[in-house]
Amino acid sequence: MTDIGEAKEILAKAMFLPPERFDDKTNFRQMPELDSLSFEALVLEIETRVGRDFDLTKLIDVRTVSDLRDLMRELRRI
């Protein structure tokens, strides 16, 4: 799976949507499906995939699928 594919899969799982609903530039922060529960599911899915907790302030600037891909890359390097 590509990095962008993984980001789409993470969002799809957290928001209960098909991955096809997202493209690289989708601003998921503006989607009505993103609520407090799906945001928590997003955090848990990221933590599961990187194998540890992370500083949630890293999500402040994450708005698009590409941003999420970049965050995942960063978290795996730390």
Biotite code that builds the C-alpha atoms (Angstrom):
import biotite.structure as struc

atoms = struc.array([
    struc.Atom([0.000, 0.000, 0.000], chain_id="A", res_id=1, res_name="MET", atom_name="CA", element="C"),
    struc.Atom([1.243, 3.487, -0.776], chain_id="A", res_id=2, res_name="THR", atom_name="CA", element="C"),
    struc.Atom([1.668, 6.105, 1.920], chain_id="A", res_id=3, res_name="ASP", atom_name="CA", element="C"),
    struc.Atom([-1.270, 8.095, 0.541], chain_id="A", res_id=4, res_name="ILE", atom_name="CA", element="C"),
    struc.Atom([-3.325, 4.898, 0.405], chain_id="A", res_id=5, res_name="GLY", atom_name="CA", element="C"),
    struc.Atom([-2.592, 4.278, 4.054], chain_id="A", res_id=6, res_name="GLU", atom_name="CA", element="C"),
    struc.Atom([-3.660, 7.825, 4.958], chain_id="A", res_id=7, res_name="ALA", atom_name="CA", element="C"),
    struc.Atom([-6.939, 7.333, 3.076], chain_id="A", res_id=8, res_name="LYS", atom_name="CA", element="C"),
    struc.Atom([-7.469, 3.997, 4.818], chain_id="A", res_id=9, res_name="GLU", atom_name="CA", element="C"),
    struc.Atom([-6.870, 5.543, 8.261], chain_id="A", res_id=10, res_name="ILE", atom_name="CA", element="C"),
    struc.Atom([-9.391, 8.316, 7.604], chain_id="A", res_id=11, res_name="LEU", atom_name="CA", element="C"),
    struc.Atom([-11.921, 5.937, 6.090], chain_id="A", res_id=12, res_name="ALA", atom_name="CA", element="C"),
    struc.Atom([-11.747, 3.667, 9.103], chain_id="A", res_id=13, res_name="LYS", atom_name="CA", element="C"),
    struc.Atom([-12.023, 6.532, 11.603], chain_id="A", res_id=14, res_name="ALA", atom_name="CA", element="C"),
    struc.Atom([-14.882, 8.245, 9.778], chain_id="A", res_id=15, res_name="MET", atom_name="CA", element="C"),
    struc.Atom([-16.746, 5.126, 8.595], chain_id="A", res_id=16, res_name="PHE", atom_name="CA", element="C"),
    struc.Atom([-16.464, 6.148, 4.949], chain_id="A", res_id=17, res_name="LEU", atom_name="CA", element="C"),
    struc.Atom([-15.105, 4.371, 1.875], chain_id="A", res_id=18, res_name="PRO", atom_name="CA", element="C"),
    struc.Atom([-11.464, 5.269, 1.108], chain_id="A", res_id=19, res_name="PRO", atom_name="CA", element="C"),
    struc.Atom([-12.556, 6.366, -2.373], chain_id="A", res_id=20, res_name="GLU", atom_name="CA", element="C"),
    struc.Atom([-14.247, 9.331, -0.722], chain_id="A", res_id=21, res_name="ARG", atom_name="CA", element="C"),
    struc.Atom([-10.809, 10.900, -0.164], chain_id="A", res_id=22, res_name="PHE", atom_name="CA", element="C"),
    struc.Atom([-8.207, 12.252, -2.543], chain_id="A", res_id=23, res_name="ASP", atom_name="CA", element="C"),
    struc.Atom([-4.790, 13.745, -1.743], chain_id="A", res_id=24, res_name="ASP", atom_name="CA", element="C"),
    struc.Atom([-6.175, 17.223, -1.183], chain_id="A", res_id=25, res_name="LYS", atom_name="CA", element="C"),
    struc.Atom([-9.402, 16.356, 0.639], chain_id="A", res_id=26, res_name="THR", atom_name="CA", element="C"),
    struc.Atom([-9.725, 18.654, 3.648], chain_id="A", res_id=27, res_name="ASN", atom_name="CA", element="C"),
    struc.Atom([-11.201, 16.143, 6.066], chain_id="A", res_id=28, res_name="PHE", atom_name="CA", element="C"),
    struc.Atom([-11.435, 18.792, 8.806], chain_id="A", res_id=29, res_name="ARG", atom_name="CA", element="C"),
    struc.Atom([-14.320, 20.347, 6.873], chain_id="A", res_id=30, res_name="GLN", atom_name="CA", element="C"),
    struc.Atom([-16.228, 17.100, 6.482], chain_id="A", res_id=31, res_name="MET", atom_name="CA", element="C"),
    struc.Atom([-19.350, 16.756, 8.635], chain_id="A", res_id=32, res_name="PRO", atom_name="CA", element="C"),
    struc.Atom([-18.410, 13.145, 9.375], chain_id="A", res_id=33, res_name="GLU", atom_name="CA", element="C"),
    struc.Atom([-15.451, 14.334, 11.486], chain_id="A", res_id=34, res_name="LEU", atom_name="CA", element="C"),
    struc.Atom([-16.803, 14.711, 14.992], chain_id="A", res_id=35, res_name="ASP", atom_name="CA", element="C"),
    struc.Atom([-15.272, 14.148, 18.414], chain_id="A", res_id=36, res_name="SER", atom_name="CA", element="C"),
    struc.Atom([-15.751, 10.379, 18.239], chain_id="A", res_id=37, res_name="LEU", atom_name="CA", element="C"),
    struc.Atom([-14.270, 9.994, 14.777], chain_id="A", res_id=38, res_name="SER", atom_name="CA", element="C"),
    struc.Atom([-11.391, 12.287, 15.777], chain_id="A", res_id=39, res_name="PHE", atom_name="CA", element="C"),
    struc.Atom([-10.653, 9.995, 18.730], chain_id="A", res_id=40, res_name="GLU", atom_name="CA", element="C"),
    struc.Atom([-10.854, 7.004, 16.376], chain_id="A", res_id=41, res_name="ALA", atom_name="CA", element="C"),
    struc.Atom([-8.389, 8.794, 14.088], chain_id="A", res_id=42, res_name="LEU", atom_name="CA", element="C"),
    struc.Atom([-5.928, 9.276, 16.957], chain_id="A", res_id=43, res_name="VAL", atom_name="CA", element="C"),
    struc.Atom([-6.265, 5.645, 18.027], chain_id="A", res_id=44, res_name="LEU", atom_name="CA", element="C"),
    struc.Atom([-5.764, 4.384, 14.475], chain_id="A", res_id=45, res_name="GLU", atom_name="CA", element="C"),
    struc.Atom([-2.621, 6.489, 14.062], chain_id="A", res_id=46, res_name="ILE", atom_name="CA", element="C"),
    struc.Atom([-1.255, 5.259, 17.397], chain_id="A", res_id=47, res_name="GLU", atom_name="CA", element="C"),
    struc.Atom([-1.994, 1.662, 16.461], chain_id="A", res_id=48, res_name="THR", atom_name="CA", element="C"),
    struc.Atom([-0.184, 1.973, 13.153], chain_id="A", res_id=49, res_name="ARG", atom_name="CA", element="C"),
    struc.Atom([2.909, 3.675, 14.566], chain_id="A", res_id=50, res_name="VAL", atom_name="CA", element="C"),
    struc.Atom([2.938, 1.472, 17.648], chain_id="A", res_id=51, res_name="GLY", atom_name="CA", element="C"),
    struc.Atom([2.911, 4.182, 20.289], chain_id="A", res_id=52, res_name="ARG", atom_name="CA", element="C"),
    struc.Atom([1.292, 7.334, 21.611], chain_id="A", res_id=53, res_name="ASP", atom_name="CA", element="C"),
    struc.Atom([2.226, 10.645, 20.038], chain_id="A", res_id=54, res_name="PHE", atom_name="CA", element="C"),
    struc.Atom([1.948, 14.345, 20.871], chain_id="A", res_id=55, res_name="ASP", atom_name="CA", element="C"),
    struc.Atom([-1.560, 15.338, 19.775], chain_id="A", res_id=56, res_name="LEU", atom_name="CA", element="C"),
    struc.Atom([-0.413, 18.884, 18.984], chain_id="A", res_id=57, res_name="THR", atom_name="CA", element="C"),
    struc.Atom([1.106, 17.339, 15.848], chain_id="A", res_id=58, res_name="LYS", atom_name="CA", element="C"),
    struc.Atom([-2.462, 17.076, 14.521], chain_id="A", res_id=59, res_name="LEU", atom_name="CA", element="C"),
    struc.Atom([-3.074, 20.842, 14.725], chain_id="A", res_id=60, res_name="ILE", atom_name="CA", element="C"),
    struc.Atom([-1.890, 21.526, 11.169], chain_id="A", res_id=61, res_name="ASP", atom_name="CA", element="C"),
    struc.Atom([-3.084, 18.249, 9.654], chain_id="A", res_id=62, res_name="VAL", atom_name="CA", element="C"),
    struc.Atom([-5.968, 19.098, 7.344], chain_id="A", res_id=63, res_name="ARG", atom_name="CA", element="C"),
    struc.Atom([-5.589, 17.044, 4.178], chain_id="A", res_id=64, res_name="THR", atom_name="CA", element="C"),
    struc.Atom([-4.878, 13.450, 3.305], chain_id="A", res_id=65, res_name="VAL", atom_name="CA", element="C"),
    struc.Atom([-1.416, 14.535, 2.167], chain_id="A", res_id=66, res_name="SER", atom_name="CA", element="C"),
    struc.Atom([-0.829, 16.210, 5.546], chain_id="A", res_id=67, res_name="ASP", atom_name="CA", element="C"),
    struc.Atom([-1.790, 12.974, 7.291], chain_id="A", res_id=68, res_name="LEU", atom_name="CA", element="C"),
    struc.Atom([0.589, 11.014, 5.063], chain_id="A", res_id=69, res_name="ARG", atom_name="CA", element="C"),
    struc.Atom([3.391, 13.416, 6.019], chain_id="A", res_id=70, res_name="ASP", atom_name="CA", element="C"),
    struc.Atom([2.564, 13.094, 9.723], chain_id="A", res_id=71, res_name="LEU", atom_name="CA", element="C"),
    struc.Atom([2.655, 9.307, 9.491], chain_id="A", res_id=72, res_name="MET", atom_name="CA", element="C"),
    struc.Atom([6.073, 9.488, 7.850], chain_id="A", res_id=73, res_name="ARG", atom_name="CA", element="C"),
    struc.Atom([7.323, 11.825, 10.587], chain_id="A", res_id=74, res_name="GLU", atom_name="CA", element="C"),
    struc.Atom([5.968, 9.658, 13.404], chain_id="A", res_id=75, res_name="LEU", atom_name="CA", element="C"),
    struc.Atom([7.669, 6.586, 11.993], chain_id="A", res_id=76, res_name="ARG", atom_name="CA", element="C"),
    struc.Atom([11.028, 8.384, 11.874], chain_id="A", res_id=77, res_name="ARG", atom_name="CA", element="C"),
    struc.Atom([10.907, 9.476, 15.520], chain_id="A", res_id=78, res_name="ILE", atom_name="CA", element="C"),
])
